[in-house]
Amino acid sequence: MKVLIFTKNWLGDILFEIPAMEALRQNFPEAEIVALAPERCREILEAVPFLDRFHAFDERSADRSLLAKIRFIFWLRKEKFDKVFLFHRSFTRSFLALLGGIGERIGYETPKRRKILTTAVPVPSWPLHQVDYFLVILKWAGLAVRFGALYQFFFKPEEIEKAVRLARIHRLPEKAFVSFHIGANWEPKRWPASHFSKLADLVAEEFSCPIVLTGSEKDIPLAEEISRSVKKSKVISLCGKTSLGGLGALFQKAALMVSSDSGPLHIASGVGTSVIALFGPTCPLLTGPRGTGKKIILQFVPEGYTIPWKGKELPPGGWMERITPEQVMQRIRKENLWPAKSEKIFSSSH
């Protein structure tokens, strides 16, 4: 049997789908399971042990043209998949699966897709974490699933070696440093730079340990702003210097990770690191961290607002800045999330 998975397109979505991928492997232990996603997801999906193969497909970029879609249909027919699980609600992908000769097409129904899918799953009308949202599709297909499952983040062994080299360069002690992920893919989700700076100093007052800043290349100016404002803590910026797998290897060795709602927040949670998740306009019941590590959520919702919020004008007085560094510090104390007293530079053991 050959099973195809049409994933969603972004890092957080991919992590939320991993328990469903594991359930597919458990239900079809002998099947060949192939994941289909944009090229940017290759690094993540090729490391997932429940999958046999990754194939790149991006209907909004590399595969946008009619010719590319025709080539893709021929590829599907050549592969002869028996089933496809459409985690993405795209009509185009469902139609391509039909034209590609896949006999069983399973996914959430929409008015356009209802006649194309062989198993059209009603969209849940109640709030549901995204991990369970994808498991519902499998349940409707008659498969055994475990709701409430935790996701994991997987990375290749070579990423550990890269993380070890970074640790040695910056003298990072194992389980004795704190990571702040300062990036966010939507401005209203960002915690202010001044708050990160203040939290770094509060941590330094009670425990002398390095603070590691992570983010993309575009977050480098933000990291520089934070570093300039810190008065008492040693701050190391690794923004733009790690791959996604490298982030996983790095976070696994951190004592604690602090972040707003972001893909790297889920990476840290998925490798078992304790996380403090700062939520504002998004809803932790739907997209909160659900990895194997300890999960602490702080959220502020202004009076008169509901979440998830998709507006454009932020409320008077701000949003994310209303979660204070002092509140975060109180939770660190309450949950006893202090770094270990260690000077050992972490090793390459997983």
N, C-alpha and C positions, 0 to 999 in steps of 0.2 A: 504494500500500500504506500502511496505517496500523498503527503499532506502539505498544503501550502498555507502559509499565514500571511495575510496582508496586514502589516502593522500600521499603527499611526506614525506620525512623522518626527516627533520630538523626543528628547532624552527622557523627560519625566514619564511620558506616555509609554515608552519602551519598558521602563522599569516596572510600571504598573501592569504590563502585560506578561512579565516573566512568570508569575504563578500560573497563568493560563497556559503558557508554553510548557511548564513542568507538568501540568495536569494532562496535556495532550500526550506527552511522552509516557506518562503512567498509563493512560488509556490505550495507547498504540505503541507498545514497547518495541515492536519490530518494524515500525513504519519509518520511511525516510521523511523527515520534517524539514521543510525549507521556509525560511523567512524572507519576505520581500519588503524592502524599505528603501528610502533615499540613501545615497552613497555615504552621507555623513553619519549614518547609523551603523556602518559596517563594523567599526572598531568594537562597539558594544555587543552586537549580535553574534559576531564570530567567536566571542568568548563564552557565550551561553552554552552550557553542556547539554541542554535538552534539544538543541538544534543540530542538524547535520550539515546544513549549507545556508549561505546567505546569497541573495541575488539582488542587485541594485535596480530599483525602479523609482522614478520620480516624475509623476505626470505633470508637475508644474515647472519642470526645468529640463533635464536631459531628455526626458521622454514625452515632451509636450507636443511634438509635431505628429501629424497623421502617419508619416512614414515610420517613426519610432514606435508608434502604437501597433502598427501592422507587424513590424518585426517582433514586438512583444507577444502578439497573438500567436505567431508561428512558433515562438519559443515555448509558450504554454502548451500548444498542441504537440510539440515534440516531446515535452516532459511527461505528458499523460498523467496529470495529477488526478487523484480520485476525489479529493475533498479540498475545499478552500474555506478557511475561517476568515471572514472579513471584519477585522477589528476596526477598520476605518469605514466610516459610513458614506464613502464616495460612491456616487452612481456610476461614474466612469469605470472605477475598478471592478464593480460588480458586473458591468456590461462586458468588460474585457475578459473576465473569468468565464462568462457565458460563451463568448465567441471563441475562447481558448479551449473549449470542450471539457471543462471541469464539471463532472456530473452532479456533485453535491456542493451547493453554494450556501453558506451559513453565515448569517449576520443580522444586525438590527434592521428592522423594516423602516422604510420611509415610503411616502406615496409613490415615488418613482421606482423604488427598488422592489416593491412588494411582489411583482410578477416575475422578477428576474431571479430572486432567491428561492431555493428549494426549501430552506428552513428560514422563515422570516420571523425573527424574534421581536416581540413587543418591547419598546423602550420602557424601562422601569419608570414608574410615576412617582417613586419615593426617593429621597436622598440616598445615594449609594456611593461608597468609596470606589474610585476608579479600578482598584484591584478586583473588587467584586463585580463591577460593571462588566468586565471582560469575561469573568467566570460564568456569569449568567448566560452568555452566548453558548458556552459549552454545555451547561446544564440543560438548556432547551434542546440541544442536539442529542440528549440522552446519555451524556458522559458523566462519570463520577468526578465530582469536584469538592474542594474543601473551602467553604467561604470563610473569610477572616484570615486567609493565608498571608504570610509575610513575604515580601520580595527580597531578593538578594542581588547584589551587583557583582558581576564577574569580570576579571581582567586577566590578561595573559601573563605568564611568568616573567617575561622580559620587562614588564612594567614595574615589577618589584625592584629589579636591578636599577632602573632609572631613578626610582624614588630613593633608593639607598644612596646613590651618587649625590642627589640633591641634599639629602640629610647630612652627608659627610661634608659637603661644601659649606653648609650653613650651621654645622655643629648642632643638629636637632636631636635632643635626647628622646628615646623611645617612651611613648605614653606620658611625656612630660612637656608637651607643648600644646597650645590651643590654636585652632584654626578658625579664622573668620572668612567666610565666603562673602565678598562684598558686591558681587554682580547680581543682576536680575534682568530678565528679558522684557520687563515692562516697568516703566519708571514709577508708577504708583506702588510697586512692591518693594522699592529700594528703602533700606534703612539708612538714615543720613550718615555721611562720613564722620561728622562730629560725634555721633553716638558711638560709632566703632572706636574712635580715638579715646573717648571717655571710658568705655568698657575696658580697653586695653590697660589703661592706667589703674582702674579699679582692681583688675586681676593682678597687676604688678604689686599693688599695695599689700595684698594678702598672700600672694605666692609668686615668687620670682621665676617666671618661665617665658620662653619665647612666644610671640604671637605671629602666626604665619597667615598672610593674606593671600587668598586665591581669587582668581577671576580670569577673564579673557584679556587679550591685548588691549581692547578698548577700555578696560578698567584700570590700566596702568596710571593714568592721571589721578583717578580716585584713590588708588593705593598711595600715591605720592602725597596727596592731600592728607590722608589719614596719618601717614608716617611723620609728616612735619608737625602735626598737632599733638602727637604722643609725647609725654614728658617723662614717664617713669618706666616704660616697658621697652624691651627689645623687639622691634618689628621687622619681619622679613617678608618681602613681597615676592611671591612666585607667580604673579599674574602673567598670563601668556606663556608660561614656561613648562606647562604640563599638558599631557594628553588627558583624555577622559579616564583611560585606564590608569594613568599615572596618578590622577586625583584619587582614585579608589585606593591605590597602594599607599599613598600619603595619608589619607584620612584614616585608614585602618590603624595607623600608628599614632594618631593624635589622641589626646585624652578627652577632647571635647571639640565639637564643631558648632559654630553659631552662624546662622544664615537666615535670610528671608526665604520665602517660598521660591525654590529654584531647583534646577536639575541636580547640581552638585549637593544640595541638601539631601536629596534622595540617594545619591551615590554614597554619602557618608553613612546614612542610616542603613543602606543595603550592605555595607561591609562590617556592620556591627558596632560602629562608633556612636557614643552618646551624642545627641544633637539637641540644641535649643533652636526651635523653629519659630521665626517671627512672622506672624500672619497679619495681614490687613484686609485688602479688598477680596482676597480669595478665601475659599472655605476649607478649613482643615478636615472637616468631615468627608469632603470629596477628594481632596488632593494632599492631605497631610502625610507626613513621613510614616511609612509602614514597613520599615526594614527590621533587621534583627537587633539593632541597637536600642538603647534607652531613648525615649522620645519625650521631650518637654515642649509644649506649645504655649506661646504667649500671643494673645491677639487683642487688638483694639478695633472696635466698630463704632463709629460716631453715631450719636443719637439720630434716629430718623433714617438711617441707612441699613440696607440688607446686603448679605453676601450670598453667593458671589456677585460682586459689583462690576459692571462693565461700562460705567459712565466715563466722561471725559473731564469734568470739572471736579477737582478735589474739594472736600468740605472745608469750610473756614477753620483755621487752626491746624490744618494738616491732617495726616492720617498715620503713616508709619512712625513719624517722629514722636507720636504720643506714647509709644512704647519706649520707656526710658532705660538707659544703661543701668540705673540703680535697680530697676525691676528685674532685669536679666541677672544681675549680680545676686539678688536675693534668691533666685531660683537655683543658681549655682551652689550657693551655700546650703539651701534647703535640701537639695538632692545629693549633696556631697559629691559634686562632680570635679573635685580638685585634681589637678595633674599629679602623677606619681612623682616621688622624690628620686629622680634618676638622672644620671649623667651619661648613661650608656647610649651611644649612637646606634640607631636601630639597624638590625641585620637583614639579610635577604631571606630569612625563613618566613614562610607565609603564615 
